Amino acid sequence: MELPTMDTTYLMVIGTDVALLEGTAQQLAAAGHRVAVYTSVAEARLAAGARSPLLLLAERELAIHGVADLLTIPICAGGARLLYRAAATIPASLPPALQRAVLAELALPLERQRLVALVQSVITRVRETGRDGAHLRMTPAEGRPVI
């Protein structure tokens, strides 16, 4: 079995608002990151089997309705999962398993600069801790049952 490749600038964005995703992807690409956009968690999970992202940014509603699927998407060692919601929506509480797995939650498009700063922070953390080498393994998907 071939291991997924590791790329410390590869980010995966999952959501349903095409205009918001395109703007976010363009801003991240302008900051020097490679971005892949998916409209479903299942599609993203399939793509992550070949190339795991360092950072996974998912729409909050998709994440809530597909907690188990989202947590099975492998990310690179030292990577992070982020959630986003439209700025006008009022957030409901997150399931505990999702709360533990998420680094931050953003209101897009208002917090795009915060997103870029978080991405840079995760990349810096990965490089400073020595987790950016190709010899390192990927972080395994969640193996615990989701409650």
OpenMM code with the backbone's topology and positions (N, CA, C; nanometers):
from openmm import Vec3, app, unit

residues = "MET GLU LEU PRO THR MET ASP THR THR TYR LEU MET VAL ILE GLY THR ASP VAL ALA LEU LEU GLU GLY THR ALA GLN GLN LEU ALA ALA ALA GLY HIS ARG VAL ALA VAL TYR THR SER VAL ALA GLU ALA ARG LEU ALA ALA GLY ALA ARG SER PRO LEU LEU LEU LEU ALA GLU ARG GLU LEU ALA ILE HIS GLY VAL ALA ASP LEU LEU THR ILE PRO ILE CYS ALA GLY GLY ALA ARG LEU LEU TYR ARG ALA ALA ALA THR ILE PRO ALA SER LEU PRO PRO ALA LEU GLN ARG ALA VAL LEU ALA GLU LEU ALA LEU PRO LEU GLU ARG GLN ARG LEU VAL ALA LEU VAL GLN SER VAL ILE THR ARG VAL ARG GLU THR GLY ARG ASP GLY ALA HIS LEU ARG MET THR PRO ALA GLU GLY ARG PRO VAL ILE".split()
positions = [
    Vec3(0.0837, -0.1175, 0.0000),
    Vec3(0.0000, 0.0000, 0.0000),
    Vec3(0.0884, 0.1242, 0.0000),
    Vec3(0.0561, 0.2197, -0.0850),
    Vec3(0.1342, 0.3421, -0.0958),
    Vec3(0.0847, 0.4438, 0.0059),
    Vec3(0.1774, 0.5036, 0.0790),
    Vec3(0.1413, 0.6053, 0.1775),
    Vec3(0.1061, 0.7357, 0.1084),
    Vec3(0.0152, 0.8127, 0.1680),
    Vec3(-0.0150, 0.9436, 0.1117),
    Vec3(0.1088, 1.0325, 0.1159),
    Vec3(0.1185, 1.1220, 0.0192),
    Vec3(0.2313, 1.2133, 0.0185),
    Vec3(0.2062, 1.3269, 0.1169),
    Vec3(0.3153, 1.3869, 0.1637),
    Vec3(0.3040, 1.4958, 0.2602),
    Vec3(0.3481, 1.6254, 0.1943),
    Vec3(0.2658, 1.7267, 0.2054),
    Vec3(0.2945, 1.8568, 0.1483),
    Vec3(0.2525, 1.9609, 0.2511),
    Vec3(0.3491, 2.0333, 0.3055),
    Vec3(0.3175, 2.1263, 0.4139),
    Vec3(0.2499, 2.2541, 0.3668),
    Vec3(0.2211, 2.2659, 0.2381),
    Vec3(0.1455, 2.3818, 0.1928),
    Vec3(0.0128, 2.3421, 0.1293),
    Vec3(-0.0249, 2.2156, 0.1400),
    Vec3(-0.1479, 2.1668, 0.0793),
    Vec3(-0.2635, 2.1771, 0.1792),
    Vec3(-0.3672, 2.2492, 0.1390),
    Vec3(-0.4835, 2.2702, 0.2240),
    Vec3(-0.6085, 2.2182, 0.1540),
    Vec3(-0.7002, 2.1654, 0.2308),
    Vec3(-0.8241, 2.1118, 0.1768),
    Vec3(-0.9401, 2.1922, 0.2346),
    Vec3(-1.0291, 2.2401, 0.1469),
    Vec3(-1.1444, 2.3189, 0.1874),
    Vec3(-1.2698, 2.2442, 0.1436),
    Vec3(-1.3643, 2.2277, 0.2372),
    Vec3(-1.4875, 2.1551, 0.2095),
    Vec3(-1.6058, 2.2451, 0.2433),
    Vec3(-1.6983, 2.2613, 0.1483),
    Vec3(-1.8154, 2.3422, 0.1754),
    Vec3(-1.9115, 2.3475, 0.0582),
    Vec3(-2.0237, 2.4145, 0.0794),
    Vec3(-2.1276, 2.4193, -0.0223),
    Vec3(-2.1448, 2.5569, -0.0866),
    Vec3(-2.0955, 2.6619, -0.0244),
    Vec3(-2.1078, 2.7974, -0.0782),
    Vec3(-1.9924, 2.8216, -0.1754),
    Vec3(-2.0194, 2.8039, -0.3034),
    Vec3(-1.9142, 2.8077, -0.4051),
    Vec3(-1.8433, 2.9432, -0.4091),
    Vec3(-1.9187, 3.0515, -0.4005),
    Vec3(-1.8569, 3.1846, -0.4062),
    Vec3(-1.7631, 3.2076, -0.2877),
    Vec3(-1.8073, 3.1706, -0.1690),
    Vec3(-1.7239, 3.1857, -0.0496),
    Vec3(-1.5989, 3.0990, -0.0586),
    Vec3(-1.6154, 2.9755, -0.1060),
    Vec3(-1.5013, 2.8851, -0.1195),
    Vec3(-1.4003, 2.9369, -0.2212),
    Vec3(-1.4513, 2.9905, -0.3315),
    Vec3(-1.3612, 3.0411, -0.4343),
    Vec3(-1.2801, 3.1596, -0.3829),
    Vec3(-1.3447, 3.2512, -0.3134),
    Vec3(-1.2735, 3.3654, -0.2573),
    Vec3(-1.1702, 3.3240, -0.1548),
    Vec3(-1.2075, 3.2287, -0.0689),
    Vec3(-1.1150, 3.1784, 0.0325),
    Vec3(-0.9970, 3.1070, -0.0321),
    Vec3(-1.0250, 3.0239, -0.1324),
    Vec3(-0.9181, 2.9516, -0.2018),
    Vec3(-0.8240, 3.0480, -0.2727),
    Vec3(-0.8788, 3.1538, -0.3325),
    Vec3(-0.7943, 3.2518, -0.4005),
    Vec3(-0.7029, 3.3245, -0.3017),
    Vec3(-0.7564, 3.3578, -0.1861),
    Vec3(-0.6743, 3.4274, -0.0872),
    Vec3(-0.5632, 3.3365, -0.0351),
    Vec3(-0.5962, 3.2098, -0.0091),
    Vec3(-0.4949, 3.1155, 0.0378),
    Vec3(-0.3901, 3.0893, -0.0708),
    Vec3(-0.4338, 3.0800, -0.1951),
    Vec3(-0.3407, 3.0593, -0.3060),
    Vec3(-0.2490, 3.1811, -0.3217),
    Vec3(-0.3031, 3.3000, -0.3022),
    Vec3(-0.2217, 3.4218, -0.3106),
    Vec3(-0.1163, 3.4255, -0.2004),
    Vec3(-0.1454, 3.3567, -0.0882),
    Vec3(-0.0491, 3.3498, 0.0218),
    Vec3(0.0540, 3.2386, 0.0001),
    Vec3(0.0453, 3.1687, -0.1142),
    Vec3(0.1450, 3.0678, -0.1484),
    Vec3(0.1087, 2.9250, -0.1132),
    Vec3(-0.0170, 2.8981, -0.0867),
    Vec3(-0.0594, 2.7632, -0.0497),
    Vec3(-0.1306, 2.6952, -0.1659),
    Vec3(-0.1204, 2.5637, -0.1698),
    Vec3(-0.1951, 2.4850, -0.2679),
    Vec3(-0.3275, 2.4469, -0.2029),
    Vec3(-0.4361, 2.4765, -0.2709),
    Vec3(-0.5691, 2.4570, -0.2134),
    Vec3(-0.6524, 2.3680, -0.3051),
    Vec3(-0.7190, 2.2705, -0.2445),
    Vec3(-0.8146, 2.1871, -0.3167),
    Vec3(-0.9513, 2.2096, -0.2530),
    Vec3(-1.0519, 2.2330, -0.3356),
    Vec3(-1.1863, 2.2618, -0.2879),
    Vec3(-1.2774, 2.1442, -0.3215),
    Vec3(-1.3545, 2.1007, -0.2226),
    Vec3(-1.4488, 1.9899, -0.2397),
    Vec3(-1.5844, 2.0317, -0.1861),
    Vec3(-1.6900, 1.9777, -0.2471),
    Vec3(-1.8252, 2.0142, -0.2056),
    Vec3(-1.8886, 1.9120, -0.1119),
    Vec3(-1.8193, 1.8022, -0.0857),
    Vec3(-1.8728, 1.7027, 0.0085),
    Vec3(-1.7591, 1.6404, 0.0885),
    Vec3(-1.7928, 1.5932, 0.2063),
    Vec3(-1.6938, 1.5285, 0.2929),
    Vec3(-1.6470, 1.3977, 0.2303),
    Vec3(-1.7382, 1.3240, 0.1683),
    Vec3(-1.7024, 1.1963, 0.1059),
    Vec3(-1.6001, 1.2168, -0.0061),
    Vec3(-1.6208, 1.3180, -0.0873),
    Vec3(-1.5281, 1.3496, -0.1966),
    Vec3(-1.3900, 1.3869, -0.1418),
    Vec3(-1.3880, 1.4659, -0.0361),
    Vec3(-1.2618, 1.5071, 0.0254),
    Vec3(-1.1899, 1.3880, 0.0878),
    Vec3(-1.2644, 1.2995, 0.1534),
    Vec3(-1.2025, 1.1828, 0.2160),
    Vec3(-1.1368, 1.0939, 0.1107),
    Vec3(-1.2022, 1.0779, -0.0016),
    Vec3(-1.1469, 0.9976, -0.1101),
    Vec3(-1.0171, 1.0588, -0.1625),
    Vec3(-1.0167, 1.1909, -0.1802),
    Vec3(-0.8966, 1.2595, -0.2295),
    Vec3(-0.7832, 1.2555, -0.1268),
    Vec3(-0.8156, 1.2611, 0.0013),
    Vec3(-0.7130, 1.2601, 0.1067),
    Vec3(-0.6432, 1.1255, 0.1166),
    Vec3(-0.7021, 1.0213, 0.0608),
    Vec3(-0.6366, 0.8912, 0.0604),
    Vec3(-0.5076, 0.8930, -0.0197),
    Vec3(-0.5000, 0.9792, -0.1210),
    Vec3(-0.3801, 0.9891, -0.2041),
    Vec3(-0.2890, 1.1028, -0.1600),
    Vec3(-0.3479, 1.2058, -0.1024),
    Vec3(-0.2692, 1.3237, -0.0646),
    Vec3(-0.3340, 1.3893, 0.0565),
    Vec3(-0.2751, 1.3677, 0.1725),
    Vec3(-0.3312, 1.4226, 0.2963),
    Vec3(-0.2980, 1.5707, 0.3092),
    Vec3(-0.3950, 1.6502, 0.3506),
    Vec3(-0.3683, 1.7929, 0.3674),
    Vec3(-0.3017, 1.8221, 0.5015),
    Vec3(-0.2318, 1.9324, 0.5076),
    Vec3(-0.1799, 1.9791, 0.6354),
    Vec3(-0.2941, 2.0400, 0.7159),
    Vec3(-0.3827, 2.1075, 0.6453),
    Vec3(-0.4920, 2.1748, 0.7121),
    Vec3(-0.6222, 2.1457, 0.6388),
    Vec3(-0.7242, 2.1163, 0.7158),
    Vec3(-0.8564, 2.0860, 0.6613),
    Vec3(-0.9535, 2.1918, 0.7122),
    Vec3(-1.0122, 2.2676, 0.6210),
    Vec3(-1.1101, 2.3707, 0.6542),
    Vec3(-1.2456, 2.3229, 0.6048),
    Vec3(-1.3386, 2.3000, 0.6972),
    Vec3(-1.4687, 2.2447, 0.6604),
    Vec3(-1.5826, 2.3351, 0.7051),
    Vec3(-1.6876, 2.3362, 0.6250),
    Vec3(-1.8080, 2.4098, 0.6604),
    Vec3(-1.8685, 2.3474, 0.7862),
    Vec3(-1.9067, 2.4292, 0.8789),
    Vec3(-1.9564, 2.3858, 1.0094),
    Vec3(-2.0756, 2.2904, 0.9979),
    Vec3(-2.1728, 2.3246, 0.9148),
    Vec3(-2.2930, 2.2415, 0.9013),
    Vec3(-2.2604, 2.1046, 0.8427),
    Vec3(-2.1723, 2.1005, 0.7427),
    Vec3(-2.1304, 1.9714, 0.6870),
    Vec3(-2.0587, 1.8886, 0.7928),
    Vec3(-1.9783, 1.9538, 0.8738),
    Vec3(-1.9033, 1.8837, 0.9786),
    Vec3(-1.9978, 1.8267, 1.0843),
    Vec3(-2.0972, 1.9035, 1.1240),
    Vec3(-2.1914, 1.8568, 1.2268),
    Vec3(-2.2704, 1.7360, 1.1775),
    Vec3(-2.3130, 1.7412, 1.0517),
    Vec3(-2.3941, 1.6311, 0.9976),
    Vec3(-2.3102, 1.5107, 0.9568),
    Vec3(-2.1798, 1.5282, 0.9449),
    Vec3(-2.0935, 1.4170, 0.9065),
    Vec3(-1.9705, 1.4083, 0.9940),
    Vec3(-1.9911, 1.4126, 1.1261),
    Vec3(-1.8782, 1.4124, 1.2201),
    Vec3(-1.7869, 1.2924, 1.1968),
    Vec3(-1.8448, 1.1741, 1.1918),
    Vec3(-1.7632, 1.0531, 1.1770),
    Vec3(-1.6849, 1.0558, 1.0458),
    Vec3(-1.7494, 1.0984, 0.9380),
    Vec3(-1.6809, 1.1049, 0.8086),
    Vec3(-1.5691, 1.2082, 0.8099),
    Vec3(-1.5952, 1.3239, 0.8684),
    Vec3(-1.4945, 1.4296, 0.8723),
    Vec3(-1.3728, 1.3858, 0.9527),
    Vec3(-1.3955, 1.3185, 1.0643),
    Vec3(-1.2838, 1.2780, 1.1496),
    Vec3(-1.2032, 1.1623, 1.0917),
    Vec3(-1.2541, 1.0970, 0.9889),
    Vec3(-1.1774, 0.9893, 0.9255),
    Vec3(-1.0903, 1.0398, 0.8111),
    Vec3(-1.0988, 1.1691, 0.7805),
    Vec3(-1.0106, 1.2255, 0.6778),
    Vec3(-0.8721, 1.2425, 0.7406),
    Vec3(-0.7713, 1.1729, 0.6875),
    Vec3(-0.6373, 1.1855, 0.7464),
    Vec3(-0.5751, 1.3210, 0.7146),
    Vec3(-0.5050, 1.3760, 0.8123),
    Vec3(-0.4298, 1.4997, 0.7913),
    Vec3(-0.2838, 1.4715, 0.8246),
    Vec3(-0.1958, 1.5559, 0.7748),
    Vec3(-0.0525, 1.5382, 0.8008),
    Vec3(-0.0227, 1.5533, 0.9492),
    Vec3(0.0845, 1.4892, 0.9929),
    Vec3(0.1280, 1.5011, 1.1322),
    Vec3(0.1506, 1.6474, 1.1667),
    Vec3(0.0923, 1.6906, 1.2764),
    Vec3(0.1032, 1.8300, 1.3172),
    Vec3(0.0010, 1.9205, 1.2525),
    Vec3(-0.0796, 1.8655, 1.1623),
    Vec3(-0.1812, 1.9439, 1.0926),
    Vec3(-0.3002, 1.9745, 1.1818),
    Vec3(-0.4004, 2.0389, 1.1240),
    Vec3(-0.5154, 2.0808, 1.2035),
    Vec3(-0.6426, 2.0798, 1.1201),
    Vec3(-0.7537, 2.0703, 1.1924),
    Vec3(-0.8867, 2.0846, 1.1324),
    Vec3(-0.9451, 2.2166, 1.1800),
    Vec3(-1.0022, 2.2915, 1.0871),
    Vec3(-1.0683, 2.4179, 1.1180),
    Vec3(-1.2111, 2.4110, 1.0658),
    Vec3(-1.2998, 2.4833, 1.1295),
    Vec3(-1.4368, 2.4940, 1.0820),
    Vec3(-1.4646, 2.6383, 1.0444),
    Vec3(-1.5565, 2.6567, 0.9501),
    Vec3(-1.6001, 2.7918, 0.9172),
    Vec3(-1.7514, 2.7935, 0.9053),
    Vec3(-1.8055, 2.9116, 0.9227),
    Vec3(-1.9487, 2.9338, 0.9040),
    Vec3(-1.9651, 3.0694, 0.8391),
    Vec3(-2.0814, 3.0904, 0.7797),
    Vec3(-2.1101, 3.2216, 0.7225),
    Vec3(-2.1215, 3.3209, 0.8375),
    Vec3(-2.0775, 3.4421, 0.8153),
    Vec3(-2.0747, 3.5423, 0.9216),
    Vec3(-2.2126, 3.5712, 0.9789),
    Vec3(-2.3175, 3.5563, 0.8989),
    Vec3(-2.4524, 3.5909, 0.9432),
    Vec3(-2.5211, 3.4787, 1.0222),
    Vec3(-2.4658, 3.3594, 1.0247),
    Vec3(-2.5325, 3.2478, 1.0929),
    Vec3(-2.4997, 3.2452, 1.2418),
    Vec3(-2.5959, 3.1963, 1.3181),
    Vec3(-2.5776, 3.1797, 1.4619),
    Vec3(-2.5362, 3.0346, 1.4853),
    Vec3(-2.4208, 3.0124, 1.5468),
    Vec3(-2.3722, 2.8750, 1.5617),
    Vec3(-2.4456, 2.7965, 1.6703),
    Vec3(-2.4747, 2.6710, 1.6383),
    Vec3(-2.5269, 2.5775, 1.7379),
    Vec3(-2.4070, 2.5096, 1.8036),
    Vec3(-2.4318, 2.4395, 1.9116),
    Vec3(-2.3198, 2.3737, 1.9797),
    Vec3(-2.2668, 2.2577, 1.8953),
    Vec3(-2.1380, 2.2329, 1.9098),
    Vec3(-2.0720, 2.1252, 1.8368),
    Vec3(-2.0743, 1.9973, 1.9186),
    Vec3(-2.0799, 1.8811, 1.8535),
    Vec3(-2.0650, 1.7548, 1.9251),
    Vec3(-1.9271, 1.7495, 1.9923),
    Vec3(-1.9162, 1.6879, 2.1100),
    Vec3(-1.7885, 1.6840, 2.1826),
    Vec3(-1.6709, 1.6295, 2.1009),
    Vec3(-1.6933, 1.5263, 2.0209),
    Vec3(-1.5837, 1.4702, 1.9409),
    Vec3(-1.5305, 1.5728, 1.8417),
    Vec3(-1.6183, 1.6529, 1.7870),
    Vec3(-1.5779, 1.7558, 1.6918),
    Vec3(-1.5089, 1.8719, 1.7629),
    Vec3(-1.5566, 1.9075, 1.8808),
    Vec3(-1.4925, 2.0135, 1.9589),
    Vec3(-1.3468, 1.9811, 1.9864),
    Vec3(-1.3202, 1.8553, 2.0222),
    Vec3(-1.1830, 1.8144, 2.0546),
    Vec3(-1.0923, 1.8119, 1.9322),
    Vec3(-1.1501, 1.7883, 1.8155),
    Vec3(-1.0699, 1.7704, 1.6948),
    Vec3(-1.0426, 1.8993, 1.6178),
    Vec3(-1.1071, 2.0082, 1.6569),
    Vec3(-1.0988, 2.1325, 1.5809),
    Vec3(-1.0091, 2.2342, 1.6515),
    Vec3(-0.9183, 2.2946, 1.5749),
    Vec3(-0.8295, 2.3962, 1.6292),
    Vec3(-0.9014, 2.5295, 1.6481),
    Vec3(-0.9840, 2.5682, 1.5494),
    Vec3(-1.0522, 2.6976, 1.5563),
    Vec3(-1.1769, 2.6962, 1.4698),
    Vec3(-1.2637, 2.7919, 1.4968),
    Vec3(-1.3831, 2.8116, 1.4161),
    Vec3(-1.3838, 2.9568, 1.3700),
    Vec3(-1.4068, 2.9758, 1.2408),
    Vec3(-1.3987, 3.1086, 1.1811),
    Vec3(-1.5316, 3.1499, 1.1198),
    Vec3(-1.5577, 3.2792, 1.1201),
    Vec3(-1.6734, 3.3360, 1.0512),
    Vec3(-1.6211, 3.3972, 0.9219),
    Vec3(-1.6455, 3.3284, 0.8119),
    Vec3(-1.5972, 3.3769, 0.6822),
    Vec3(-1.7094, 3.4510, 0.6105),
    Vec3(-1.6817, 3.5508, 0.5343),
    Vec3(-1.5519, 3.5984, 0.4887),
    Vec3(-1.4850, 3.6987, 0.5823),
    Vec3(-1.5489, 3.7327, 0.6933),
    Vec3(-1.4943, 3.8353, 0.7813),
    Vec3(-1.3573, 3.8014, 0.8382),
    Vec3(-1.3305, 3.6754, 0.8644),
    Vec3(-1.2055, 3.6371, 0.9305),
    Vec3(-1.1053, 3.5712, 0.8354),
    Vec3(-1.1006, 3.6158, 0.7120),
    Vec3(-1.0049, 3.5588, 0.6158),
    Vec3(-0.8611, 3.5847, 0.6571),
    Vec3(-0.8332, 3.7022, 0.7105),
    Vec3(-0.6961, 3.7317, 0.7540),
    Vec3(-0.6565, 3.6417, 0.8712),
    Vec3(-0.7512, 3.6148, 0.9596),
    Vec3(-0.7245, 3.5233, 1.0708),
    Vec3(-0.6957, 3.3832, 1.0182),
    Vec3(-0.7679, 3.3416, 0.9145),
    Vec3(-0.7443, 3.2114, 0.8534),
    Vec3(-0.6023, 3.2026, 0.7990),
    Vec3(-0.5595, 3.3030, 0.7261),
    Vec3(-0.4242, 3.3027, 0.6704),
    Vec3(-0.3207, 3.2974, 0.7828),
    Vec3(-0.3451, 3.3717, 0.8905),
    Vec3(-0.2525, 3.3702, 1.0043),
    Vec3(-0.2502, 3.2336, 1.0725),
    Vec3(-0.3651, 3.1694, 1.0863),
    Vec3(-0.3702, 3.0349, 1.1459),
    Vec3(-0.2959, 2.9339, 1.0597),
    Vec3(-0.3153, 2.9412, 0.9303),
    Vec3(-0.2456, 2.8501, 0.8385),
    Vec3(-0.0948, 2.8680, 0.8536),
    Vec3(-0.0501, 2.9917, 0.8548),
    Vec3(0.0934, 3.0183, 0.8691),
    Vec3(0.1446, 2.9677, 1.0037),
    Vec3(0.0653, 2.9833, 1.1075),
    Vec3(0.1040, 2.9362, 1.2405),
    Vec3(0.1186, 2.7845, 1.2434),
    Vec3(0.0258, 2.7138, 1.1805),
    Vec3(0.0333, 2.5666, 1.1762),
    Vec3(0.1563, 2.5234, 1.0966),
    Vec3(0.1830, 2.5875, 0.9844),
    Vec3(0.3002, 2.5539, 0.9033),
    Vec3(0.4285, 2.5778, 0.9827),
    Vec3(0.4359, 2.6893, 1.0512),
    Vec3(0.5534, 2.7207, 1.1330),
    Vec3(0.5713, 2.6162, 1.2433),
    Vec3(0.4608, 2.5803, 1.3084),
    Vec3(0.4673, 2.4797, 1.4153),
    Vec3(0.5168, 2.3459, 1.3615),
    Vec3(0.4699, 2.3063, 1.2456),
    Vec3(0.5114, 2.1793, 1.1856),
    Vec3(0.6602, 2.1820, 1.1525),
    Vec3(0.7056, 2.2903, 1.0957),
    Vec3(0.8479, 2.3003, 1.0579),
    Vec3(0.9383, 2.3074, 1.1803),
    Vec3(0.8975, 2.3825, 1.2823),
    Vec3(0.9817, 2.3967, 1.4018),
    Vec3(0.9883, 2.2694, 1.4848),
    Vec3(0.8866, 2.1877, 1.4786),
    Vec3(0.8883, 2.0621, 1.5538),
    Vec3(0.9461, 1.9472, 1.4727),
    Vec3(0.9884, 1.9754, 1.3491),
    Vec3(1.0506, 1.8723, 1.2672),
    Vec3(0.9538, 1.7739, 1.2075),
    Vec3(0.8294, 1.8116, 1.1937),
    Vec3(0.7291, 1.7201, 1.1387),
    Vec3(0.7076, 1.7393, 0.9895),
    Vec3(0.7925, 1.8141, 0.9239),
    Vec3(0.7726, 1.8389, 0.7815),
    Vec3(0.8538, 1.7454, 0.6924),
    Vec3(0.9252, 1.6493, 0.7505),
    Vec3(1.0036, 1.5544, 0.6719),
    Vec3(0.9169, 1.4507, 0.6035),
    Vec3(0.9594, 1.4067, 0.4867),
    Vec3(0.8827, 1.3090, 0.4102),
    Vec3(0.8811, 1.1716, 0.4767),
    Vec3(0.9769, 1.1457, 0.5668),
    Vec3(0.9853, 1.0155, 0.6316),
    Vec3(0.8814, 0.9984, 0.7429),
    Vec3(0.8133, 1.1046, 0.7785),
    Vec3(0.7183, 1.0964, 0.8891),
    Vec3(0.5841, 1.0429, 0.8423),
    Vec3(0.5174, 0.9767, 0.9324),
    Vec3(0.3879, 0.9175, 0.8983),
    Vec3(0.2770, 1.0207, 0.9123),
    Vec3(0.1655, 0.9911, 0.8498),
    Vec3(0.0497, 1.0773, 0.8586),
    Vec3(-0.0233, 1.0528, 0.9904),
    Vec3(-0.0960, 1.1519, 1.0375),
    Vec3(-0.1770, 1.1345, 1.1572),
    Vec3(-0.2917, 1.0400, 1.1224),
    Vec3(-0.3103, 0.9324, 1.1976),
    Vec3(-0.4169, 0.8384, 1.1624),
    Vec3(-0.5538, 0.9014, 1.1814),
    Vec3(-0.6491, 0.8488, 1.1083),
    Vec3(-0.7869, 0.8953, 1.1227),
    Vec3(-0.8391, 0.8542, 1.2595),
    Vec3(-0.9411, 0.9213, 1.3063),
    Vec3(-0.9998, 0.8897, 1.4355),
    Vec3(-1.0482, 0.7452, 1.4360),
    Vec3(-1.0085, 0.6682, 1.5358),
    Vec3(-1.0492, 0.5295, 1.5463),
    Vec3(-1.1543, 0.5073, 1.6523),
    Vec3(-1.1823, 0.6128, 1.7284),
    Vec3(-1.2803, 0.5997, 1.8355),
    Vec3(-1.4221, 0.6164, 1.7802),
    Vec3(-1.5188, 0.5520, 1.8454),
    Vec3(-1.6566, 0.5751, 1.8030),
    Vec3(-1.6968, 0.7188, 1.8353),
    Vec3(-1.7736, 0.7774, 1.7482),
    Vec3(-1.8187, 0.9154, 1.7667),
    Vec3(-1.9468, 0.9144, 1.8478),
    Vec3(-1.9473, 0.9923, 1.9532),
    Vec3(-2.0636, 0.9972, 2.0421),
    Vec3(-2.1448, 1.1193, 2.0135),
] * unit.nanometer
topology = app.Topology()
chain = topology.addChain("A")
for resn in residues:
    res = topology.addResidue(resn, chain)
    for name in ("N", "CA", "C"):
        topology.addAtom(name, app.Element.getBySymbol(name[0]), res)
